[in-house]
Amino acid sequence: MRKPEPRWYALYLGDYPRCPRCGTYRLTKLAARDKIDPMNKGPLNFAQYMWGADLYHCRYCRVQFYDVRKPVAPEAKEKAAAASAVTAAPAGGEPA
Protein backbone atom coordinates (compact mmCIF):
# COMPACT_ATOMS: atom_id res chain seq x y z
CA MET A 1 0.00 0.00 0.00
CA ARG A 2 1.30 3.42 -0.93
CA LYS A 3 2.00 5.94 1.82
CA PRO A 4 -0.10 9.11 1.42
CA GLU A 5 2.00 12.16 0.67
CA PRO A 6 1.07 15.68 1.75
CA ARG A 7 -0.04 18.15 -0.88
CA TRP A 8 2.61 20.74 -1.70
CA TYR A 9 0.51 23.62 -0.37
CA ALA A 10 -0.14 21.85 2.95
CA LEU A 11 3.57 22.12 3.74
CA TYR A 12 3.30 25.92 3.74
CA LEU A 13 0.01 26.33 5.65
CA GLY A 14 1.00 24.91 9.04
CA ASP A 15 2.35 26.63 12.14
CA TYR A 16 5.84 25.16 11.88
CA PRO A 17 8.33 24.66 9.03
CA ARG A 18 8.31 21.32 7.25
CA CYS A 19 10.62 19.80 4.70
CA PRO A 20 9.25 20.60 1.22
CA ARG A 21 10.33 17.18 -0.04
CA CYS A 22 9.38 14.66 2.69
CA GLY A 23 7.24 16.77 5.08
CA THR A 24 9.12 16.06 8.31
CA TYR A 25 9.29 18.52 11.21
CA ARG A 26 12.75 17.26 12.26
CA LEU A 27 14.83 20.06 10.81
CA THR A 28 18.06 21.75 11.77
CA LYS A 29 18.61 25.47 11.50
CA LEU A 30 21.72 26.52 9.56
CA ALA A 31 23.73 29.70 10.03
CA ALA A 32 25.04 29.68 6.45
CA ARG A 33 24.29 27.82 3.24
CA ASP A 34 25.98 24.45 2.79
CA LYS A 35 27.59 24.17 -0.65
CA ILE A 36 27.34 20.37 -0.73
CA ASP A 37 23.63 19.74 -0.10
CA PRO A 38 21.12 20.98 -2.69
CA MET A 39 19.01 24.08 -2.18
CA ASN A 40 15.27 23.92 -2.78
CA LYS A 41 14.61 26.18 -5.76
CA GLY A 42 11.40 27.99 -6.53
CA PRO A 43 9.65 31.33 -6.31
CA LEU A 44 8.26 30.75 -2.82
CA ASN A 45 11.67 29.78 -1.43
CA PHE A 46 13.22 32.88 -3.04
CA ALA A 47 10.45 35.10 -1.65
CA GLN A 48 11.01 33.76 1.85
CA TYR A 49 14.75 34.38 1.45
CA MET A 50 14.00 37.99 0.50
CA TRP A 51 11.77 38.36 3.60
CA GLY A 52 14.73 37.38 5.78
CA ALA A 53 13.64 33.84 6.58
CA ASP A 54 15.79 31.32 8.45
CA LEU A 55 17.70 28.64 6.57
CA TYR A 56 16.68 25.06 7.43
CA HIS A 57 18.15 21.67 6.53
CA CYS A 58 16.32 18.33 6.37
CA ARG A 59 18.45 15.54 7.77
CA TYR A 60 16.61 12.89 5.76
CA CYS A 61 16.39 14.47 2.30
CA ARG A 62 19.52 16.57 2.77
CA VAL A 63 17.80 19.55 1.19
CA GLN A 64 18.11 23.19 2.30
CA PHE A 65 15.29 25.72 2.19
CA TYR A 66 14.16 29.03 3.68
CA ASP A 67 11.11 29.40 5.91
CA VAL A 68 9.76 32.35 7.92
CA ARG A 69 8.02 30.17 10.53
CA LYS A 70 9.71 29.27 13.79
CA PRO A 71 10.65 25.61 14.45
CA VAL A 72 8.77 23.28 16.78
CA ALA A 73 9.79 23.87 20.41
CA PRO A 74 11.87 21.06 22.01
CA GLU A 75 9.24 20.62 24.75
CA ALA A 76 6.56 20.00 22.12
CA LYS A 77 8.79 17.41 20.43
CA GLU A 78 9.26 15.57 23.74
CA LYS A 79 5.51 15.62 24.45
CA ALA A 80 4.75 14.24 21.01
CA ALA A 81 7.35 11.48 21.44
CA ALA A 82 5.96 10.58 24.88
CA ALA A 83 2.40 10.53 23.55
CA SER A 84 3.36 8.24 20.68
CA ALA A 85 5.19 5.93 23.11
CA VAL A 86 2.08 5.69 25.30
CA THR A 87 -0.15 4.84 22.34
CA ALA A 88 2.37 2.25 21.15
CA ALA A 89 2.29 0.43 24.51
CA PRO A 90 0.55 -2.98 24.36
CA ALA A 91 -3.05 -3.05 25.50
CA GLY A 92 -3.87 -5.41 28.30
CA GLY A 93 -2.54 -3.81 31.42
CA GLU A 94 0.83 -4.35 33.05
CA PRO A 95 3.94 -5.42 31.19
CA ALA A 96 5.09 -9.01 31.63
Secondary structure as GFF3:
##gff-version 3
##sequence-region A 1 96
A	DSSP	three_ten_helix	8	12	.	.	.	ID=ss1
A	DSSP	beta_strand	27	30	.	.	.	ID=ss2
A	DSSP	alpha_helix	43	50	.	.	.	ID=ss3
A	DSSP	beta_strand	54	58	.	.	.	ID=ss4
A	DSSP	beta_strand	64	67	.	.	.	ID=ss5
A	DSSP	alpha_helix	74	88	.	.	.	ID=ss6
###
